[in-house]
Amino acid sequence: MRTVRKAYGARTSRRTVALVTAASLVLGGCASTQKLSEPVPVQAPRTIAEATDWRVTASIETVIVSGGPAAWAKNAFWDEYRIRVAVAAGWPVEVTRIVVVDSLGERHRPRNILAELKKDSNETVERYEDSHIRVTAGLGAGEALLTGYAIGSASAAVGLATLGTTGVGAGAAMAGALVVAPALMVASIVGAVEEQAVQTEIDRRSSVFPVAIEGAQEQTLDVFFTLAPSPERVEVKYRDAAGVHVLVIDTKTALAGLHLLPVAESNPSQTHPSP
């Protein structure tokens, strides 16, 4: 995130500047995650990638990312996978875990708490920055076989406002604090309400493991993960009467470039989730 510059006039207290800074962040671009009134349109569902053994077939139907097709939240910093699991006749199973492995080999387990999704996505961005790779919450660079669109048409970069107060401006900042404080309170309350609506929707959508599926039936699982750039594979772990099995869906081609930005594109500090 860009550094918030602070300069103190002779009559401006640290507390006042902190208040104005906080107000600037809320009102100037540190937006909360919000549920959209209407989801982004999506093409007809189709299989993105799948794997099968003689017991189970697992197919990735959709990967919903910020600004992409089927997205239902603004400023979303997560990946939502919809995976259809079909079971052979006479062979009931329990799906116990789904894991996404990103292009740096990090394993992402499902999460359904908004604060954890933001925190861990921030850590993912930082981990990729350490490898000199830029990440966005949007679709990213390359061809998106999952949507049929060119990746890069959407982005969810979020930045912070920069505030400076010097000399004469310090007096104005002190006066401004009295004006923006009520707005800050309102913005905080509104942001909390919006994020609660998002959390409620995540709770409604999320599959709860283990998921039992009877033989000759299928079920679509909805699973949330922190950002997993250009994932290599999705692992579907299940158990049945014969024991525990892991079905691996190769996504290196189907999801190539997801969340990755060209080296010279945007400032990597702008890709972090809002605090």
C-alpha positions as CSV (number, residue, x, y, z in Angstrom):
1,M,0.0,0.0,0.0
2,R,1.2,3.5,-0.6
3,T,2.6,5.3,2.4
4,V,0.3,7.8,4.0
5,R,2.4,10.9,4.4
6,K,1.9,12.9,7.6
7,A,3.2,16.4,8.3
8,Y,2.4,18.2,11.5
9,G,1.7,21.9,11.8
10,A,2.5,23.7,15.0
11,R,-1.1,23.6,16.1
12,T,-2.1,20.1,14.8
13,S,-2.1,17.2,17.2
14,R,-1.3,13.7,16.2
15,R,-4.8,12.6,17.1
16,T,-6.3,15.1,14.7
17,V,-4.1,14.1,11.8
18,A,-4.8,10.4,12.5
19,L,-8.6,11.2,12.4
20,V,-8.3,13.0,9.1
21,T,-6.1,10.3,7.7
22,A,-8.6,7.6,8.7
23,A,-11.4,9.6,7.1
24,S,-9.5,10.0,3.9
25,L,-8.9,6.3,3.6
26,V,-12.5,5.4,4.1
27,L,-13.9,8.2,1.9
28,G,-11.1,8.2,-0.7
29,G,-10.9,4.6,-1.9
30,C,-10.4,2.0,0.9
31,A,-13.7,0.4,0.0
32,S,-15.4,-2.4,1.7
33,T,-16.4,-5.6,0.0
34,Q,-20.0,-5.2,-1.2
35,K,-22.7,-7.5,-2.6
36,L,-23.8,-6.5,-6.1
37,S,-27.5,-6.0,-6.8
38,E,-27.1,-8.1,-9.9
39,P,-24.3,-10.6,-10.6
40,V,-22.0,-10.1,-13.6
41,P,-23.5,-11.9,-16.6
42,V,-22.0,-15.4,-17.4
43,Q,-22.0,-17.6,-20.4
44,A,-23.7,-21.0,-20.5
45,P,-22.0,-23.3,-18.0
46,R,-19.4,-25.7,-19.5
47,T,-16.7,-27.9,-18.1
48,I,-13.4,-26.0,-17.6
49,A,-11.3,-29.0,-16.5
50,E,-12.1,-32.5,-15.1
51,A,-10.7,-35.7,-13.9
52,T,-12.1,-39.2,-13.4
53,D,-11.4,-42.6,-11.9
54,W,-13.8,-45.5,-12.1
55,R,-15.7,-44.3,-8.9
56,V,-15.9,-40.5,-9.3
57,T,-15.8,-37.8,-11.9
58,A,-15.0,-34.2,-10.7
59,S,-15.5,-31.3,-13.1
60,I,-14.8,-27.6,-12.6
61,E,-17.8,-25.8,-13.9
62,T,-17.0,-22.2,-12.9
63,V,-14.3,-20.2,-11.2
64,I,-15.8,-16.9,-10.0
65,V,-13.3,-14.0,-9.5
66,S,-13.6,-10.3,-8.8
67,G,-15.1,-8.5,-11.9
68,G,-15.3,-11.7,-13.9
69,P,-18.4,-13.6,-15.2
70,A,-20.9,-14.6,-12.4
71,A,-19.1,-12.3,-9.9
72,W,-21.7,-11.2,-7.2
73,A,-19.5,-9.0,-5.0
74,K,-17.4,-5.9,-5.5
75,N,-13.9,-5.7,-4.2
76,A,-13.8,-9.5,-3.7
77,F,-10.5,-11.0,-2.8
78,W,-11.2,-14.7,-3.2
79,D,-11.7,-17.5,-5.7
80,E,-15.0,-19.3,-5.7
81,Y,-14.9,-22.8,-7.4
82,R,-18.0,-24.6,-8.4
83,I,-17.1,-28.3,-8.8
84,R,-19.6,-31.0,-9.9
85,V,-18.9,-34.4,-8.4
86,A,-20.6,-37.4,-10.1
87,V,-20.5,-40.8,-8.4
88,A,-20.7,-44.2,-10.1
89,A,-23.8,-46.4,-9.5
90,G,-23.7,-48.4,-6.3
91,W,-20.7,-46.6,-4.9
92,P,-21.6,-43.9,-2.4
93,V,-18.8,-41.6,-1.3
94,E,-18.0,-38.8,1.1
95,V,-16.0,-35.8,-0.3
96,T,-13.9,-34.8,2.6
97,R,-11.6,-32.0,1.3
98,I,-10.9,-29.9,-1.8
99,V,-7.5,-28.2,-2.2
100,V,-6.2,-25.8,-4.8
101,V,-2.4,-25.7,-5.5
102,D,-1.2,-22.4,-7.0
103,S,1.7,-21.9,-9.4
104,L,4.3,-21.5,-6.6
105,G,3.2,-24.8,-5.1
106,E,1.2,-23.3,-2.1
107,R,-1.7,-25.4,-1.1
108,H,-5.0,-23.5,-0.4
109,R,-7.6,-25.1,1.7
110,P,-11.3,-23.9,1.7
111,R,-12.2,-20.8,3.8
112,N,-15.6,-19.2,4.4
113,I,-14.7,-16.3,6.7
114,L,-14.4,-13.0,4.9
115,A,-11.7,-11.6,7.2
116,E,-9.6,-14.7,6.7
117,L,-10.0,-14.6,2.9
118,K,-8.7,-11.0,2.9
119,K,-5.8,-11.7,5.3
120,D,-4.6,-14.8,3.5
121,S,-5.0,-13.2,0.0
122,N,-2.8,-10.4,1.2
123,E,-0.2,-12.9,2.2
124,T,-0.5,-14.6,-1.2
125,V,0.1,-11.2,-2.9
126,E,3.2,-10.6,-0.8
127,R,4.5,-14.1,-1.4
128,Y,4.3,-13.6,-5.2
129,E,5.8,-10.1,-4.9
130,D,8.8,-11.7,-3.2
131,S,9.1,-13.8,-6.4
132,H,8.8,-10.6,-8.5
133,I,5.4,-11.7,-9.8
134,R,2.5,-9.3,-9.8
135,V,-1.0,-10.4,-8.8
136,T,-4.5,-9.0,-9.2
137,A,-7.8,-10.2,-7.7
138,G,-9.2,-9.9,-11.2
139,L,-8.8,-12.4,-14.1
140,G,-5.3,-11.3,-14.9
141,A,-3.2,-11.9,-18.1
142,G,-3.4,-14.6,-20.7
143,E,-6.3,-16.5,-22.3
144,A,-9.2,-17.4,-20.0
145,L,-10.4,-20.7,-21.2
146,L,-12.8,-20.7,-18.2
147,T,-14.7,-17.8,-19.6
148,G,-13.9,-17.6,-23.3
149,Y,-12.8,-14.0,-22.7
150,A,-9.3,-12.6,-22.9
151,I,-8.0,-12.4,-19.3
152,G,-7.2,-8.8,-18.4
153,S,-10.6,-7.4,-19.2
154,A,-11.3,-7.0,-15.5
155,S,-9.3,-6.0,-12.5
156,A,-9.9,-5.4,-8.8
157,A,-6.9,-3.3,-7.8
158,V,-7.7,-1.3,-4.7
159,G,-5.5,1.6,-3.6
160,L,-5.4,4.0,-0.6
161,A,-5.7,7.7,-0.7
162,T,-2.5,9.7,0.2
163,L,-3.0,12.5,2.6
164,G,-0.5,15.3,3.3
165,T,-0.9,18.3,5.7
166,T,1.7,21.0,6.0
167,G,1.9,24.5,7.2
168,V,-1.4,26.4,6.5
169,G,-3.0,23.1,5.5
170,A,-2.7,21.9,9.1
171,G,-5.4,24.3,10.3
172,A,-7.7,23.3,7.5
173,A,-7.1,19.6,8.4
174,M,-8.1,20.3,12.0
175,A,-11.3,22.0,10.9
176,G,-11.9,19.3,8.4
177,A,-11.7,16.6,11.1
178,L,-14.8,18.1,12.7
179,V,-16.6,17.8,9.3
180,V,-15.5,14.3,8.3
181,A,-15.8,12.6,11.6
182,P,-19.5,12.0,11.3
183,A,-19.0,10.9,7.7
184,L,-16.3,8.5,8.9
185,M,-18.7,6.9,11.4
186,V,-21.4,6.6,8.8
187,A,-19.0,5.0,6.3
188,S,-17.7,2.6,8.9
189,I,-21.3,1.5,9.8
190,V,-22.3,1.2,6.1
191,G,-19.1,-0.8,5.3
192,A,-19.8,-3.2,8.2
193,V,-23.4,-3.8,7.0
194,E,-22.2,-4.4,3.4
195,E,-19.5,-6.9,4.5
196,Q,-22.0,-8.7,6.7
197,A,-24.2,-9.1,3.7
198,V,-21.3,-10.6,1.8
199,Q,-20.5,-12.9,4.7
200,T,-24.1,-14.1,4.8
201,E,-23.9,-14.9,1.1
202,I,-20.7,-16.8,1.5
203,D,-22.3,-18.8,4.3
204,R,-25.3,-19.6,2.1
205,R,-23.2,-20.7,-0.8
206,S,-20.4,-22.6,0.9
207,S,-20.5,-26.4,0.9
208,V,-19.9,-28.0,4.3
209,F,-17.5,-30.9,4.4
210,P,-17.8,-33.9,4.5
211,V,-20.4,-34.0,1.7
212,A,-22.1,-37.4,1.2
213,I,-23.1,-38.3,-2.4
214,E,-25.1,-41.4,-3.1
215,G,-24.2,-43.8,-6.0
216,A,-25.5,-42.8,-9.4
217,Q,-25.9,-39.2,-8.2
218,E,-24.0,-35.9,-8.6
219,Q,-23.7,-32.7,-6.6
220,T,-22.2,-29.3,-7.3
221,L,-19.9,-28.1,-4.5
222,D,-19.3,-24.4,-3.9
223,V,-15.9,-23.8,-2.3
224,F,-14.1,-20.5,-1.4
225,F,-10.3,-20.1,-1.4
226,T,-7.9,-17.3,-1.0
227,L,-6.4,-16.0,-4.3
228,A,-4.6,-18.9,-6.1
229,P,-2.7,-17.5,-9.1
230,S,-2.5,-19.6,-12.2
231,P,-3.3,-22.8,-10.3
232,E,-1.6,-26.1,-11.2
233,R,-4.2,-28.5,-9.9
234,V,-7.3,-29.0,-7.8
235,E,-7.3,-32.0,-5.5
236,V,-10.6,-33.7,-4.6
237,K,-10.2,-36.0,-1.6
238,Y,-13.0,-38.5,-0.9
239,R,-13.5,-41.8,1.0
240,D,-15.6,-44.8,0.3
241,A,-15.9,-48.4,1.4
242,A,-12.5,-49.2,-0.2
243,G,-10.6,-46.4,1.6
244,V,-9.4,-42.8,1.0
245,H,-8.7,-41.5,-2.6
246,V,-7.5,-38.2,-4.1
247,L,-8.7,-37.2,-7.6
248,V,-6.4,-34.6,-9.2
249,I,-7.8,-32.1,-11.8
250,D,-5.0,-30.6,-13.9
251,T,-5.6,-26.9,-14.3
252,K,-2.2,-25.7,-15.7
253,T,-3.7,-25.1,-19.1
254,A,-7.3,-24.3,-18.3
255,L,-6.5,-21.7,-15.7
256,A,-3.2,-20.5,-17.0
257,G,-2.5,-16.8,-16.2
258,L,-5.4,-16.5,-13.7
259,H,-4.6,-13.5,-11.4
260,L,-1.2,-12.8,-13.0
261,L,-0.3,-9.4,-14.3
262,P,2.4,-8.4,-16.9
263,V,5.6,-7.3,-15.2
264,A,5.2,-3.7,-16.2
265,E,1.4,-3.2,-15.6
266,S,0.2,-2.0,-12.2
267,N,1.9,-1.2,-8.9
268,P,1.8,-4.4,-6.9
269,S,0.9,-2.5,-3.8
270,Q,-2.4,-1.7,-5.4
271,T,-3.4,-5.4,-5.5
272,H,-3.8,-5.9,-1.8
273,P,-7.2,-6.2,-0.2
274,S,-8.6,-3.3,1.7
275,P,-7.8,-3.4,5.4
